[in-house]
Each structure stands twice: as C-alpha cells, then as structure tokens.
Amino acid sequence: MAELDTSDRQSPPPQPPLPKGGSYEVSLLTLGALAHFRAALAAFDDDALAALANKGLVRRARKDLETSQPANLDADGERLQMEVGDGVVRLALPPAQSTCNCPAGGICRHILSALIFVRESAPAEATDAPPSEPTQATGDDILAITDEELTKWAGKPLAAKASKALALGLTAEFELASALIIRFPSRNVQCRWMPGAGLAGMVCSCHATGACEHKVAAVLAFQASRGARDLAGSESLMREESTDAPRTREEILASVGHVLTSLVATGSSRLSRATAERLRTLAVSAHGVDLPRLERSLNTLADEVELSLARNAQSDSARLLSVAARLEALRHALQVRPTHALVGEHRTSYEAVGELTLIGLGARRWRARSGFAGLTLYFWDVSARSWSTWTDARPTTVSDFDPQIRYDGEGPWSGIDSPSFASRQSIRLSNAWRNRNGRFSGRPSTLGFATGPSDPSQAPLLDRWSDLVSRAVRLFGGGLGDRDEREAIVLIAPKVWLPGQFDEVRQELVRLVVDGEGRMLPLVLPNTPETEGAIRLLETLDPAQAQTVLGQLRLEAGRLVVEPIAVHAGTKTLNLTLDSDKAQTAIRPASGSVFPSAPEESEEVDEEFDAGDSSTALGQLLGQLALRLEGIGAGGLAAFRRIDELQALAKRADAVGLSVCARSAARVAERLASQRRGEEIDEDQTAQEVLRAYYNVRLASAHESISAATFGLSAPALEKNL
C-alpha cells in the first residue's frame, strides 16, 4: 500500500479514526474513495441498513465495532476494501452490491460493520454538522424517470405488476428524512430513494438487491402523487380477454344489455326460467373473457330472478330492479373505460407481509345470506395502522363445522392456542400473508407469539360520534366503487350508557350510548340464532365493565347504528356472540324480555347495499320517483299508465336541484308518452333509460338517507341532544 507523502504539507489531510490493530497510513486514492463513500452513505441510517439485512444484524455489527474496527483500508477500483474481523469486505455503491469472503453470503455483519464505520468516520470538526436532507432535486430525480428507463431496469412484467397493484388501491405514504421514504402500510414494506443513487441505489425492506415490485410501485406512486402519472387510466395494464374465448367482450356486453332491456321492457312480473338461464350462461361467458366483476353481478341478478320465480319470501321486485340498474351502470362503464377496478379480480391473492404486531380486539360468529356460516377475528395492525381480519367459513350445508367449536379450537396460526385466545391478545406474527382486503391467511408456516393481553388504547378510539359521518358517506354512498369492509369496523368509547330496549316490531335490541358532546348513537343487535345470547349480554351489561366497544357501522331503516362485536374493560375482552355461555353466571337475566323465534339467516356483507328511503321531504320525493320507476320495471313499458305523475315528479326534482335525476326521469316519461300516443319508440333504448334513471335516483336516495341518518351527529349538539 502506498504511503501518504506529507513532506510539503504543514498538516495531514483529515483522516478517519484509527482502526484498532490496523494501519493509519492510507493513500490519497484511498482517502478520496473514503470521502466519496462517506458522502454516499450519509443517508443510510440504521433503518436503511436494516432494509439491506435486518435489525438484528445491524445491532450485531454495532457491537462488533465496539471491540474491533476495520483495518487495512484500500481502494480497489470503484470499491473500498478493508478487513473486518475474520472477513475481507469490498464495499460498493450501491451498498447492496458489496461483497465479503465470509461464508454467510449476502449482506453480512462484516459488510454492515464496514458501512457503519465508513458512514460514521467523519473528521471531528464535521461531526457537529447537521445531517443532509433531501432537496427538491430528490423529487425531481424521481419525476424525471421515464417509462423506458423504468422498464429497462425492472422489466415489463414487474412494471405491469406494480401498476396493477396501485390501480387496485395499494396506498403509499411519503416522508422526507435522510432519504425519501415511500411506505406501503398494507404490505408492511418501505422503500428508500437515496439521494443521487438513482434506481439501482433504491433500498427496500423486502431485502431485494435489484428491482422489485415495491421499488417500481414506489416510483410510480410518487410520480402519481405529483400529477406526473395517471395510474387509473393505464388501460394497457388491464387484464386482457382470453384470445381463445368463443365471444369477445364487446359481444358479451351487448348481450348483457339486451337481457337487461328485455327484462325491463317485459316487466319483472313476467319473468321466465329462460331469463335466469341466460344470465347464468352470460356469467360463464364473462368468466371466459376475464370480466370477474361482471360475472358476479350477473350471478347476483340470476339469484334474484330465481327467488322471484320461486315466489320466495325474500324476493323483492325493487331489489331486482336495483341489481339490474347497477349491472347496467357497470356494463356501460366497461364499454367506456374498463379500468382494473371495474374489471375486477377472479380471486384476491395473498401476499407476504413479513413480521407484524397485531392487537386482537374481538371475534364474532355469523351466518350470511349467501349460505355461509363462519367465525371472524378482528385485529388492529400497529405497523399498517389499519384493521385486519382472519375468517374461517364454510357453507351451511357442511354439518361438521360449528363456529362456536372453531372458536375454542386450534390456531389460527402456529404458536397460538385458539381463536378465542387470539381475539384478546397482542400478537407478534412472522411470515404472515394477507390479501388487499386485509384478510389474513391461516397457513401453517405463519408463526404467532402472544406478548400479553390486548390493550384497546393502542387502536384508534372514537369518542365523538360526529367523526362517523365521513366514514358513513364512504361506506354507504353507493356508486360503482368497491366498499372496503374494514371501513365499517369501529372502536368507540361511550361516555354514558342508556338502558337497552327490545324492539318487538324490528326484532332487535337497541341500546343508546352517548359521547362527550351529548350525541347519541344506537348499538343494535338483530335477533338471530347467532345473537340470542349476545342480546341478553348487551341488555344487562354493566357500563363499568365496558369502557370500549368494537362494532360494525351499519345504515338501516334511516338510522346510522353500530352492531357491537365485543366490549372491553381494561385488558379484558367479552365477545358477545361467542362468550355468552361463559358469561351467563356473571349477568342478570333481563326481566320481562321476550325473544321470539328469529329468522334463519342474518346478512353478513351485501354489495348491493340499499340504505332505504329517507323520511325527509327530499327523501320522500326521491322515494316517489323510485316507486314510479319500480312500477315500470315490474309491469313493463306498455303497462305503465302513471306517466303524468312521473313527469310532475321530474319537474319537482328539477326545481329542488336534483337535475340529473330529473333529466333521466323526464326522458323516460317523454318516451312513454310518445308510446301512448301511438308513436313507435325504441324499446331497448327506453328500457336503458329506465335503468339509468333508477340508478341515479337510488344513488341520490342513498346520499339523502346518509344525510338524514347522520344529521344528529353532524349538527351542533343540543341541550343533552333531547
């Protein structure tokens, strides 16, 4: 190694601290390389180093540096070579390309020790300098990346996969620290754009040394956040139809439109078995051309048709028309702009999310209208700051599955005694897998470790009912957007509990809870076989034993309510539908309560949500418009005679500002009036107008119902709100 010549200098240049047991004499070339590496590694804090390896190795590397520091620094081309313990490290930029001759492979503790040493080996006079912060140039560097550069680095399949994930709702968070940090909370992953390092210098906590889906998604998400990219409009990345399908998407969408218009033109009261069979056939065809959302909607409409043909008590002509109108809206949207959200997914995939900390806060058993019964656990994910669930469900025809027995059985993961135990524990989960809807997989490779009883205060508590208003709009506002079932999960902290009352007409228990502003919110439990014990528990519950309540937000019969799942007193959790037998000795039966026979099923989740009509003047107007359109849908175009009333209602709607509803209803009335005068009309187009008008009216009605149901929560609190 060449020695540093200082004969013509009064003082030597700044040098790193003396490595124990090593040589202090380094060449000018090595000093220059050391300064270059030090500047490049300035943004690599311990979190960034952990992304290269893991937190445990970073801690081990720091301990190694306390007893033995690197020796014999030397510059080897574009690498910096040194001896670290029993290994020889050759540092490179980006650091992920560094190597070591030890048998560990990858980024070992020797490499980490070398990186930490170089990063922190600044001269004494420079140690007090503030750390460098990313500048505007950091963002400009990312915005300047073109599709060609990104594709050349990552490849087309990876770029398409990342774009698809973002189009499906993968959310990103951004933070400017020593580097630009892009977090994907739902995947428990974070990427770092290191200043001046480019695409190759990005670091991801998934430990990928080269391009990965997360890094590509980070670049795309940042560009989209700055308006430089439209992810929703990337139709080229949408799922393409199968080339070997016997019919094209356009042909199938046209056939769906013909079935829908025939249904309305003839009237749902004149349905035939052929209609249901044709809908089922079209659903199969939709599957063949990769339109899974259309497939599900067609099957839903076929179910409604079959209920009507069977004269089933659950059949409802208004609901049938609502499903048909929503299907027509979806069909039209797919023709105009088939985004991935509209195309949908055949089945959501599970993705590795690594290590998580979960707070178990409740469990419930349920029975769905779809014919499934199941058990669901509810967790607060500390790292993602969102709700997640685990569910085990079976068709009700499976006789050997009982959610109550499953509740006390093994799992849901290795190392966890039972779902009952998991629902009330804080859990460290490793090798976890979760889908984009927040549902965990129960695969055996996932390992759980309970760290103690759950603390509800670690999850977001709602103690002001007014905060529920915006969430209700997102949940129940209708439209073609997918509802996120996690939005319905709430953890509330009532200030006052009022006595419970059983409603004999609606067959439900209602117990009002009051927040600190005097606003009241109903806790409602419908009377079903799954909730009989829960009703007794909730009715006799001592408020002192229920500081917080985990529940699901519902909009029913013009009311915004919470269906309770579990109550918490400190670190104790009582799951209402599952712990009723265990809690019977601790509660006093309510005197005079009557629990008549309940229906066989309770609805779990229903995509075709109907908020019902509002009792306000505007809600009643929309309800009358909907009623007239339902009359057309039930009896057919030729049988409808109340055209004057429909025209009058359209004028009233226009007068109060409901212009979209008014125009669509007026077009229907005008066409039917022409038909009454003996003029020839296009029945298919008229039927389409009926479906569009009904869709618009029901959408407006949903928002009016939400407004009416949340008025008491959003308006200024009155004296005791009474």
Secondary structure, DSSP 8 states (H G I E B T S, - for coil): ------TT-SS--------TTS-----HHHHHHHHHHHHHTTT--HHHHHHHS-HHHHHHHHHHHHH---EEEEEETTEEEEEETTEEEEE-SSGGG-EESSTT-SS-HHHHHHHHHHHT---GGGTTS------HHHHHHHHT--HHHHHHHH-HHHHHHHHHHHHTT---EEEESSSEEEEEGGGTEEEEE-TT-TGGG-EETT--SS--HHHHHHHHHHHHHTTS--STT-GGGS----TT-SS-HHHHHHHHHHHHHHHHHH-GGG--HHHHHHHHHHHHHHHHTT-HHHHHHHHHHHHHHHHHHTT-TT--HHHHHHHHHHHHHHHHHHHH---HHHH--SS---EEEEEEEEEEEEEEEEE-TTSEEEEEEEEEETTTTEEEEEEEEEETT-TT--HHHHHTSS-SSBT---HHHHTTEEEEEEEEEE-TTSBB---TT-EEEEEEE--GGGS--B--GGGHHHHHHHHHS-SSS---GGGGEEEE--SEEEEEEEETTTTEEEEEEE-TTS-EEEEEEE--TTTHHHHHHHHH--GGG-SEEEEEEEEETTEEEEEEEEEEETTEEEETTTSHHHHGGGS---TT-------S------SS------SSHHHHHHHHHHHHHHHHHHH-TTT---HHHHHHHHHHHHHTT-HHHHHHHHHHHHHHHHHHTT----HHHHHHHHHHHHHHHHHHHHHHHHHHHTHHHHS---GGG-
